[in-house]
Amino acid sequence: MDRSLSHIHSGARAFRHHALAAAAVALLSAGAQAQEAAAPADKSDGLKLDAVVVTGTSTAKSKMRSSVAISTIESEGVTAVTAASATDVLRAVPGIRAEASGGESNANVAVRGIPVSAGGARYIQFQEDGLPVLQFGDIAFATPDTWMRADAAFERLEVVRGGSASTLATGAPGGIINFISKTGIEQGGSIQLTKGLDFDQTRVDYGYGGRLAPKTRFFIGGFYRVGDGGRKGADGAESGGQIRGNVTFELSGKDYFRFSFKHLDDHTPTFMPTPVRYVNGSIQEIPGLDPRRTAFYNAGWPLDNTLTNTNGRALSNIRDGLSAKSDAFGADVSLDAGGGFRLQNKFSWSKNSGRFIGIFPGDDVSAAPAGTTIATGADAGKVYTGNKFTAVVFNTKVDDAGLLANDLKFSRDFDLGAGNRLSAVAGLYTSVQKLDLTWNFNQYSLSADQSGARVLNVPGVTNGAPGFGGCCSNFQDSKYTTNAPYLVLNLDSGAFSGDVSLRRDNNKASGNYYQSNAGVAYDLTKPNVIDYDFGRTSYSLGGNYELNKDLSVFARYSDGAAYNADRITFFNNPNLVNGKSTTIPVNKVKQTEIGVKVRGNGYSLFATLFDAKTDEVNVDVTTTPIVAKANSYRSKGLELEGSARFGLVSLLGGLTYTDAKQADGRAPKRQAKIVYQLTPTLSFSDELTAGVGIVGTTKSQDDGPTGPLTITLPAYTVVNAFVSYSLTPKATLTLAANNLFNEIAYTESNDGRGAARAYTGRTVKASLRYNF
């Protein structure tokens, strides 16, 4: 969801934030210089530039020879950043702005100043093992990370920013985020128990893989946990887990078949914005409502009575929070097709469903009027004289967000002589995305308490009545079909590696949607028809030149697009999507990037200059009134990703400078000039390792009640920390803290009322891991 927050920081504190940003670069440089003076030279490469990557490329290449900006995080690196969720991992990736402040999922993710306009990840595709989790990244109340979890079966993360993502994925001109699973290449497994020390959480992660036969290997893993997500107000709202696995049958040479499965059934609290006050464009906390700790789930809520898509009524428990269910099956094959051709095919089918229940401030906090009483619980009927606000419950049922996807490609290498080689890839991507959603927004009067809030009877106000005037009881039953042929030509000629690619997306939308009569009923005899075609041709070309084995440069230009689903149905003219319109809104991104990769003597550095132009059409359901408009953006900047090693210390860090502007010359909302990451790790011995993960940003602007970009989201620095000790060669004890210094890190403010969202405050946990 799209919200924003901010806080007043003193001048000294602002200085500390900027100093840490500068220190991230200075430490990387210092580490490199110190290692250059060392003897013998340490050729270690923390960025693993020789590692072969498979995301955003048609042929497996090392980072050093690829003409794309790509980062990788190994599964063990998640400990160093102490990530609390799959999207939280992304905060350690340069160029990515991940607003993972809503809990386990429902995060906002942007790249290179390309905007987060109305929530989710419009310009980025989330993948598992090379295929999308959802075809659209910004479905309201159903973002891709809803059905993704990082656990013991996760091997590594590959993140492509810009580059060939425009042509090697549908609707992903900003980049691709690919979570890659373990496949049992290494025999063995692990089991890990994690316990919250200052919050309620118990979690078990497990995984095991290896050989079933000489040419058959497998991996199976997952997790289960219960807790409150780090906020006492959400006691018991967190429960569930996941199990997934795969079996690989190795044939001759490089040929193989692989089958995979996943079952996810998880419930987590959804942390929405907290009531705050705006004073001269800054955010101030309301006493008793700490944005780092507030959760209203433990109120004595009645069951929420909502309108169904058949004009019936249904009851649901508001404490269920965000529920996610997914059953998925996949198949991956790579075969010698004869005649020098190779056939590769990836297939996945998933049934995704769930519910999004979030408690959102519908008005400003104020004193309860005379006659207000407590509505539920042991004190029901007693007079209430404190502060209150209207809580609007976003109760959205995801009946079906299932996706069938298939990527088929044929490739062949051609020897051009004199060491030159041309690789040609022809592919066809197809998908069918189901999207069946039912929205209900009901309102309740609530006491302004961060924990133990109570439902109130306020004179003249009806609890459970449709919120926001009944605007938002809607449902959609739809299907989006994609057929996308693509062609890629790769040339390797000595030190030069180049490619050109072309993709044609042909998409079809069909179905119906309905908007209720102020939340009372639907006229089921008059559906709004969804029946239109949309698509676009995208292209990308780039080249990489190795000046020597430790230095290469690259350049690329891409022209791609992201497409809309539910964002252009509700609250728009029905003629836009019923086939009567000749122009279907498409979001276009054109990017130019130039980069350099260098390593030596214990350091490595990946630097990329980028220039991105975005034209989009957007609908934001969190504004009052709901806004649909066209926007244009231009962002320029620099991404730095580096590593250094000297003595006991190893460093990984990144810094992104972004100069982004919208059509009126102002920066887009929530876009900071500088976002930075720094992870120093100290290896005291083979048994003892400690480190911190620093994530920070300079200030940015967001919308407020007095107009666009009128609220300052202050700079912040969040420090995570961990220490690990090997009790035995197989048993490791880890102590980790998220937000060690309890920083108030606002990510969103709301433009209709005083409400803002921040990262959860300090949480400390201990883990015991046993490898076998």
Number of C-alpha atoms within 10 A of each C-alpha: 24 24 25 26 35 33 25 18 16 9 8 8 14 17 13 14 20 18 11 19 25 13 15 22 20 12 18 26 17 14 22 24 16 17 22 17 10 13 8 9 12 15 15 16 20 18 22 16 23 14 13 15 20 17 27 28 20 22 18 13 17 15 23 25 25 26 29 26 29 24 22 21 18 13 20 12 16 20 21 24 28 23 21 16 19 20 27 21 20 23 23 28 24 27 33 24 26 22 25 24 25 21 21 25 27 29 25 27 24 23 21 28 32 29 29 23 22 21 25 28 27 28 31 30 29 26 24 17 21 21 22 24 29 29 30 27 28 30 23 21 23 29 24 25 23 27 24 22 21 24 23 25 28 22 16 18 25 20 26 26 26 34 30 36 29 32 32 29 27 32 30 29 33 32 29 29 26 24 25 20 24 22 23 24 14 14 14 14 19 17 19 19 18 19 20 21 15 12 18 20 20 20 18 20 22 21 25 23 23 18 17 13 9 8 12 18 21 24 25 24 24 24 23 18 19 21 23 22 27 25 24 21 22 28 22 20 25 27 21 19 22 22 21 23 23 23 22 23 17 16 13 9 8 10 16 18 16 19 18 22 18 18 19 22 18 23 25 26 34 28 32 27 30 29 30 27 20 22 11 9 21 19 24 17 18 14 10 11 17 20 27 23 21 29 31 33 31 19 21 20 19 18 13 22 17 25 24 19 20 10 14 9 11 11 12 14 14 25 26 21 23 29 25 24 20 21 19 19 18 20 18 19 17 19 18 17 14 8 7 10 15 18 18 19 18 20 21 24 19 22 17 24 23 23 25 26 28 29 27 21 27 21 16 16 21 13 13 22 14 11 12 20 20 22 23 17 13 9 12 16 14 14 15 23 15 13 14 25 20 25 26 24 23 23 26 24 22 24 18 19 25 24 24 23 23 22 20 16 20 19 21 15 16 12 11 12 8 8 9 14 17 17 17 20 20 17 20 17 24 19 23 21 22 23 24 21 26 22 24 27 29 25 26 27 25 27 27 28 20 23 22 18 20 25 25 28 23 22 12 7 13 14 21 18 19 24 23 15 12 19 19 23 27 26 24 25 19 22 21 22 19 21 18 22 20 22 21 24 19 22 19 19 16 12 13 17 22 21 23 19 23 22 24 19 22 17 20 17 21 18 19 20 22 22 23 20 14 16 22 13 17 21 12 14 7 11 15 20 21 24 19 20 19 17 21 18 16 25 22 25 21 23 22 24 21 19 12 9 13 15 17 23 22 24 22 24 21 25 24 30 26 24 26 22 18 18 19 19 22 18 18 14 11 18 15 19 24 19 17 11 11 12 12 17 19 18 22 21 26 22 24 19 24 21 21 21 23 21 24 19 23 23 29 26 25 24 20 21 18 24 20 23 20 22 19 20 19 18 21 19 20 17 19 13 11 12 13 16 9 11 16 18 22 23 21 20 20 21 24 20 27 27 28 30 26 20 12 11 16 20 22 25 25 26 27 28 20 24 20 25 20 18 12 10 10 13 24 28 25 28 26 23 17 22 26 31 27 28 23 22 21 18 16 12 10 9 13 16 19 19 23 23 26 23 24 22 26 19 21 22 26 26 25 25 18 12 11 13 21 19 30 27 33 25 26 25 25 22 23 25 23 23 20 21 17 18 14 10 10 11 16 18 19 19 21 26 24 24 24 17 14 16 17 26 26 29 27 29 35 26 25 19 21 24 30 29 29 30 23 26 21 21 21 19 20 18 19 19 20 19 15 12
